[in-house]
Amino acid sequence: MPGMDADFIISPGHRLEGRYKAKLVQNDEYLMTLTRYIHLNPVKITAFHDLGKAEIRRRLNAYRWSSYGGYIYERRREEFVCYDVINALDKNPRRACTRYRAYVQDCLVKDDDGLLKLLDRSGHGVGDEEYVEALEQELRERKDGAAQDRGLSGAVRENRNRVL
């Protein structure tokens, strides 16, 4: 998505949770998918599997411990949350919110299998195969001491600045 910085660090969520985990994210397209995954976590619990789509949507919209409200309604935005990722959906903030809401609600009752595979591919990064392999190689070299004091590789250096 043009005009936005790439690579964000994402932390806790169902597949991202643990003592502390963060993953480097290759670009805004992958970040958008991760925000949807994180926003849907409150309604992806077993107890909700038998509920209809309308009830799941109602519960998602009512869940107060999430930044989702600010992503779908401008009036519910918080100063400390960065909403840049949805600005790429439309120049008009209201339409961007509407499009993001539709994007999230598309996965209310189904899983994003592609994202689940990406999350399982690497414990350190989310992106295409080339990006993840470069990241994993960099980490292996650092662990072995081969990359010490060289600084970050290009793939990692370009995308390490933003935190979600």
C-alpha positions as CSV (number, residue, x, y, z in Angstrom):
1,M,0.0,0.0,0.0
2,P,1.7,3.1,-1.2
3,G,2.6,6.0,1.1
4,M,3.0,4.0,4.2
5,D,6.1,2.7,6.0
6,A,6.6,-1.0,5.8
7,D,7.5,-3.5,8.6
8,F,5.8,-3.3,11.9
9,I,6.3,-5.3,15.0
10,I,3.1,-7.1,16.0
11,S,2.6,-8.6,19.5
12,P,0.1,-10.7,21.4
13,G,-2.7,-12.5,19.7
14,H,-3.8,-16.1,19.6
15,R,-0.9,-17.3,17.4
16,L,1.3,-14.4,18.5
17,E,0.9,-14.8,22.2
18,G,3.4,-16.1,24.8
19,R,5.7,-14.6,27.3
20,Y,6.7,-12.0,24.7
21,K,6.7,-12.4,21.0
22,A,6.9,-10.0,18.2
23,K,7.2,-10.5,14.5
24,L,8.7,-8.3,11.8
25,V,6.2,-7.7,9.1
26,Q,7.3,-7.3,5.5
27,N,4.9,-4.6,4.3
28,D,1.5,-3.0,4.8
29,E,-0.4,-5.7,2.9
30,Y,0.7,-8.2,5.5
31,L,0.1,-5.7,8.3
32,M,-3.5,-5.2,7.2
33,T,-4.1,-8.9,7.4
34,L,-2.5,-9.1,10.8
35,T,-4.7,-6.2,12.1
36,R,-7.8,-8.1,11.0
37,Y,-6.5,-11.2,12.7
38,I,-5.9,-9.3,15.9
39,H,-9.2,-7.5,15.8
40,L,-11.1,-10.7,15.3
41,N,-9.4,-12.5,18.2
42,P,-12.1,-11.6,20.8
43,V,-14.8,-13.4,18.7
44,K,-12.8,-16.3,17.5
45,I,-13.3,-18.3,20.6
46,T,-15.0,-21.7,20.8
47,A,-18.0,-20.4,22.7
48,F,-18.9,-18.2,19.8
49,H,-18.7,-20.9,17.0
50,D,-22.5,-21.6,17.1
51,L,-23.5,-17.9,17.0
52,G,-24.8,-16.4,13.8
53,K,-22.8,-13.8,11.9
54,A,-25.0,-10.9,13.1
55,E,-24.4,-11.8,16.8
56,I,-20.7,-12.3,16.3
57,R,-20.6,-8.9,14.6
58,R,-22.5,-7.3,17.4
59,R,-20.1,-8.7,20.0
60,L,-17.1,-7.6,18.0
61,N,-18.4,-4.1,17.8
62,A,-19.2,-4.0,21.5
63,Y,-15.9,-5.4,22.7
64,R,-14.3,-2.5,24.5
65,W,-10.8,-3.8,25.0
66,S,-9.8,-3.4,21.4
67,S,-8.7,-0.6,19.0
68,Y,-11.2,-2.0,16.5
69,G,-13.8,0.7,17.3
70,G,-11.4,3.4,16.2
71,Y,-10.6,1.6,13.0
72,I,-14.3,1.5,12.0
73,Y,-15.6,4.8,13.5
74,E,-13.6,8.0,13.4
75,R,-15.3,9.3,16.5
76,R,-14.0,6.3,18.6
77,R,-10.3,6.9,17.7
78,E,-7.7,7.1,20.5
79,E,-4.7,9.4,20.4
80,F,-2.2,6.6,21.2
81,V,-3.3,4.3,18.3
82,C,-1.8,4.6,14.8
83,Y,-4.5,4.1,12.2
84,D,-2.3,4.7,9.2
85,V,-2.8,1.2,7.9
86,I,-6.4,1.9,6.9
87,N,-5.7,5.2,5.3
88,A,-4.4,3.3,2.3
89,L,-7.9,1.9,1.7
90,D,-9.4,5.3,0.8
91,K,-8.4,9.0,1.0
92,N,-11.7,9.7,2.6
93,P,-11.4,8.6,6.3
94,R,-15.1,7.7,6.5
95,R,-14.9,5.4,3.5
96,A,-11.6,4.0,4.7
97,C,-13.4,3.0,8.0
98,T,-16.3,1.4,6.0
99,R,-13.9,-0.6,3.8
100,Y,-11.9,-1.8,6.8
101,R,-15.1,-2.9,8.6
102,A,-16.1,-4.9,5.5
103,Y,-12.6,-6.3,5.2
104,V,-12.7,-7.5,8.8
105,Q,-16.2,-8.8,8.7
106,D,-15.4,-10.9,5.7
107,C,-13.6,-13.3,8.1
108,L,-16.2,-13.2,11.0
109,V,-17.2,-16.8,10.5
110,K,-14.3,-18.2,8.5
111,D,-10.6,-18.2,9.1
112,D,-7.9,-16.6,7.0
113,D,-6.1,-19.9,6.2
114,G,-3.4,-18.1,4.2
115,L,-2.5,-15.9,7.2
116,L,-2.5,-18.9,9.6
117,K,0.0,-20.6,7.3
118,L,2.2,-17.5,7.3
119,L,2.1,-17.2,11.1
120,D,3.2,-20.8,11.4
121,R,6.0,-20.5,8.8
122,S,8.3,-18.4,11.0
123,G,8.5,-17.4,14.6
124,H,10.2,-14.2,13.7
125,G,8.6,-12.7,10.6
126,V,5.5,-12.4,8.4
127,G,5.9,-11.9,4.7
128,D,6.6,-13.7,1.4
129,E,8.9,-16.7,1.3
130,E,11.9,-14.7,0.2
131,Y,11.5,-12.2,3.0
132,V,11.0,-14.8,5.7
133,E,14.0,-16.9,4.5
134,A,16.3,-13.8,4.4
135,L,15.1,-12.9,8.0
136,E,15.6,-16.5,9.2
137,Q,19.1,-16.6,7.6
138,E,20.1,-13.3,9.2
139,L,19.0,-14.6,12.6
140,R,20.9,-17.9,12.1
141,E,24.0,-16.0,11.2
142,R,23.6,-13.7,14.2
143,K,23.1,-16.7,16.5
144,D,26.2,-18.4,15.1
145,G,28.1,-15.1,15.4
146,A,28.8,-14.8,11.7
147,A,26.8,-11.6,11.3
148,Q,28.0,-9.9,14.6
149,D,28.6,-6.2,14.3
150,R,27.6,-6.1,10.6
151,G,24.3,-4.4,11.3
152,L,21.0,-5.6,10.1
153,S,20.5,-7.0,6.6
154,G,18.6,-4.9,4.0
155,A,15.4,-6.9,4.3
156,V,15.3,-6.5,8.0
157,R,16.8,-2.9,8.2
158,E,14.1,-1.5,5.9
159,N,11.3,-2.7,8.0
160,R,12.0,-2.5,11.7
161,N,10.9,1.0,12.7
162,R,7.1,0.9,13.5
163,V,5.4,-0.7,16.4
164,L,1.7,-1.7,16.5
